[in-house]
């Protein structure tokens, strides 16, 4: 992974709309996933900012970011471009030994960055993350190739219709129209061609090879029933993480299963999520 920064001076801070809340001595980084932006953390930030210096930012595909930032050559082939941006952002802000909470695709972005620059991270919190979404021999990722082809075709042919059908599935919680509407609105702000490019990057990724190289302690948080990521993926990740292989130790990484449904517990079950964070760290 190349970590050379494409932005000069404070360029990356401004380009990715980085914001800091609170003034705690420990930095907590919140990184969003596909189809959302930094506002997806709005329920958590007021509480977390009482204890941490909270850094939030937008990934390059976010509609909040200048269209010139999303370079398909940089971001479509792998997660390396996103991981490089994360490293550059933390370097620019002089942040080390951070606690990193990455949702969905940002879970693996954090893992990639931690293999390159482990000193930037004290702990990784991997929320609803997956190293591979495709089913394979001996591996259940949740999707067949035909499922993904249908998704890509739907995005290409009628992006708004796909959004309206996908958002309720991803939210996965009945009687929560506010969360569905929030995710829909966020997705619909993306350009269809960017949404398709990022979807292909995410759903066709295979980052299982990264896990054994991650030696930063991890907490893996997963909904009991996630329509995007099967629960077994969380335990797969725990088994494969590199720090589990140090002298046979298995204590540095933990799996926390939330008694809820859906891919976005930060929107639909944030009290449960905060409770898990509270037991994982002294808040």
C-alpha positions in Angstrom: 0.0 0.0 0.0 1.4 3.4 -1.0 0.9 6.1 1.6 2.3 9.1 -0.3 -0.2 11.9 0.2 -1.7 13.5 -2.8 -2.7 16.6 -0.9 -0.3 19.4 0.1 -0.3 21.3 3.3 -3.7 21.1 5.0 -5.2 19.9 1.7 -6.4 16.5 2.9 -8.0 18.0 6.0 -10.0 20.4 3.9 -10.6 18.0 1.0 -12.1 15.3 3.2 -14.0 17.8 5.4 -12.3 16.6 8.6 -13.9 17.8 11.8 -12.9 17.5 15.4 -15.3 17.4 18.4 -14.3 17.4 22.0 -10.9 17.9 23.6 -10.1 14.7 25.3 -6.5 13.4 25.6 -7.4 10.3 23.6 -8.3 10.5 19.9 -11.2 8.5 18.6 -11.5 8.3 14.8 -14.9 7.6 13.3 -14.9 6.4 9.6 -18.1 5.8 7.7 -19.0 3.2 5.1 -20.5 3.0 1.6 -23.3 5.3 0.7 -23.0 7.5 3.8 -20.8 10.3 5.1 -19.6 11.6 8.5 -23.1 12.6 9.6 -24.0 8.9 10.1 -22.3 9.2 13.5 -24.6 12.1 14.7 -26.2 10.0 17.5 -22.9 9.0 18.9 -20.8 12.2 18.6 -22.4 14.2 21.4 -21.7 11.5 23.9 -18.3 10.4 22.7 -17.0 14.0 22.5 -17.4 14.2 26.3 -14.6 11.7 26.7 -12.5 11.8 23.5 -11.2 14.1 20.9 -13.4 12.8 18.1 -12.2 13.0 14.5 -14.7 12.5 11.7 -14.2 12.9 7.9 -15.7 12.0 4.6 -14.4 9.3 2.3 -13.4 10.4 -1.2 -16.7 9.2 -2.8 -18.9 11.2 -0.5 -21.0 13.9 -2.3 -19.7 16.3 0.4 -16.3 16.0 -1.1 -15.3 17.9 -4.3 -15.9 15.7 -7.3 -12.3 16.2 -8.4 -11.1 14.2 -5.4 -12.6 10.9 -6.5 -10.2 9.5 -8.9 -11.3 6.1 -10.2 -7.8 5.0 -11.0 -6.9 5.6 -7.3 -10.0 4.2 -5.6 -11.6 1.6 -7.9 -9.0 -1.2 -7.9 -8.6 -1.7 -4.2 -9.0 0.0 -0.7 -5.4 1.2 -0.8 -6.3 4.7 -1.9 -8.7 5.1 1.0 -6.2 3.6 3.5 -3.5 6.0 2.2 -5.9 8.9 2.7 -6.5 7.8 6.3 -2.8 7.6 7.0 -2.1 11.0 5.4 -5.0 12.6 7.4 -3.7 11.3 10.7 -0.1 12.4 9.9 -1.3 15.8 8.9 -3.2 16.2 12.2 -0.2 14.7 14.2 -2.4 11.9 15.6 -0.9 8.7 16.9 -2.2 5.8 19.0 -5.7 6.6 18.0 -8.8 4.4 18.7 -10.3 3.8 15.3 -13.9 2.9 14.7 -14.5 1.9 11.1 -18.0 1.0 9.8 -18.5 -1.5 7.0 -15.8 -0.9 4.3 -14.0 1.4 6.6 -13.3 -1.5 9.0 -11.0 -3.1 6.4 -9.6 0.4 5.4 -8.5 0.7 9.0 -6.9 -2.8 8.9 -5.0 -1.9 5.8 -3.7 1.3 7.3 -2.7 -0.5 10.5 -0.5 -2.9 8.7 1.3 -0.1 7.1 1.5 2.3 10.1 0.6 0.4 13.3 1.9 3.2 15.5 -1.1 5.3 14.4 -3.5 3.0 16.1 -3.9 1.9 19.7 -7.1 -0.1 19.0 -9.3 -1.0 16.0 -13.1 -1.2 16.4 -14.4 -3.1 13.3 -18.2 -2.4 13.1 -20.2 -4.5 10.6 -17.0 -5.1 8.6 -16.1 -7.9 6.2 -12.9 -8.9 4.4 -14.9 -10.6 1.6 -18.6 -10.4 0.6 -18.6 -13.2 -1.9 -19.2 -16.8 -0.9 -16.3 -19.1 -1.6 -15.0 -22.6 -0.8 -15.1 -22.9 3.0 -16.2 -19.3 3.4 -19.6 -17.7 3.7 -19.5 -14.0 2.8 -23.2 -13.6 2.2 -23.5 -13.1 -1.5 -23.3 -15.2 -4.7 -21.7 -13.7 -7.8 -25.2 -13.7 -9.4 -26.5 -11.6 -6.5 -23.7 -9.0 -7.0 -24.3 -8.9 -10.8 -27.9 -8.1 -10.1 -26.9 -5.3 -7.8 -24.5 -3.8 -10.3 -27.0 -4.1 -13.1 -29.7 -2.4 -11.0 -27.4 0.5 -10.1 -26.5 1.0 -13.7 -30.0 0.8 -15.1 -32.1 2.6 -12.5 -30.1 4.0 -9.6 -33.0 5.7 -7.7 -35.1 2.5 -7.8 -32.2 0.4 -6.5 -31.6 2.8 -3.7 -35.3 2.7 -2.6 -35.2 -1.1 -2.6 -31.7 -1.5 -1.0 -32.0 1.0 1.8 -34.7 -0.8 3.8 -32.9 -4.1 3.4 -29.6 -2.6 4.6 -31.2 -0.8 7.6 -32.8 -4.1 8.4 -35.0 -2.8 11.2 -38.8 -2.6 10.9 -40.6 0.5 12.0 -37.6 2.8 11.6 -38.5 4.9 8.6 -36.2 7.7 9.8 -33.1 5.5 9.5 -34.3 4.2 6.1 -34.9 7.8 4.9 -31.5 9.0 6.2 -29.7 6.2 4.3 -31.8 6.7 1.2 -31.1 10.4 1.1 -27.4 9.9 1.6 -27.2 7.2 -1.2 -29.2 9.3 -3.6 -26.7 12.2 -3.2 -24.0 10.1 -4.8 -23.5 10.2 -8.6 -24.7 6.9 -10.0 -21.4 6.2 -11.8 -19.5 6.8 -8.5 -22.0 4.6 -6.6 -21.5 1.8 -9.1 -17.7 2.1 -9.0 -17.5 2.0 -5.2 -20.0 -0.8 -5.0 -17.9 -2.9 -7.3 -14.8 -2.1 -5.3 -16.5 -3.1 -2.0 -18.5 -6.1 -3.0 -15.8 -7.7 -5.1 -13.0 -7.1 -2.6 -11.1 -10.0 -1.0 -9.0 -8.7 1.9 -8.8 -11.9 3.9 -5.0 -11.8 3.3 -4.7 -8.6 5.4 -6.1 -10.0 8.6 -3.0 -12.1 9.6 -0.9 -8.9 9.2 -3.0 -6.9 11.7 -1.3 -6.9 15.1 -3.2 -3.9 16.6 -5.8 -5.2 19.1 -9.3 -5.3 17.7 -12.9 -5.3 18.9 -15.2 -6.7 16.3 -18.8 -5.5 16.6 -21.6 -7.1 14.6 -25.4 -7.1 14.7 -27.0 -10.5 15.5 -28.6 -10.4 12.0 -27.0 -8.3 9.4 -28.4 -8.6 5.8 -25.0 -7.5 4.4 -22.5 -9.4 6.6 -23.3 -12.8 8.2 -22.6 -13.1 11.9 -20.0 -15.9 11.2 -17.8 -13.3 9.4 -17.1 -11.7 12.8 -15.7 -14.9 14.2 -13.8 -15.6 11.1 -12.1 -12.3 11.4 -11.2 -12.9 15.0 -9.6 -16.2 14.2 -7.5 -14.8 11.4 -6.3 -11.6 12.9 -2.5 -11.6 13.3 -2.3 -10.8 17.0 -4.1 -14.1 17.7 -1.0 -15.9 16.5 1.5 -14.4 18.9 2.5 -17.1 21.4 -1.0 -18.7 20.9 -2.6 -15.6 22.5 -6.2 -14.9 21.8 -7.1 -12.3 24.4 -6.3 -9.1 22.5 -9.3 -9.4 20.1 -12.9 -9.6 21.0 -16.2 -10.2 19.2 -19.3 -8.3 20.5 -22.6 -9.4 19.0 -25.4 -6.7 19.4 -28.9 -8.0 20.0 -30.3 -6.1 17.1 -30.7 -6.4 13.3 -29.4 -4.4 10.4 -26.1 -3.1 9.0 -26.3 0.3 10.7 -26.4 0.0 14.5 -25.0 3.5 14.8 -28.4 4.7 13.4 -30.8 2.0 14.7 -29.3 0.7 17.9 -26.9 3.4 19.1 -27.7 2.9 22.8 -26.6 -0.7 22.5 -23.5 0.3 20.5 -22.6 2.9 23.1 -23.0 0.3 25.8 -20.5 -2.0 24.1 -18.1 0.8 23.6 -18.5 1.7 27.3 -17.6 -1.8 28.3 -14.7 -2.0 25.9 -13.2 1.3 27.0 -13.3 3.4 30.1 -15.6 6.3 29.1 
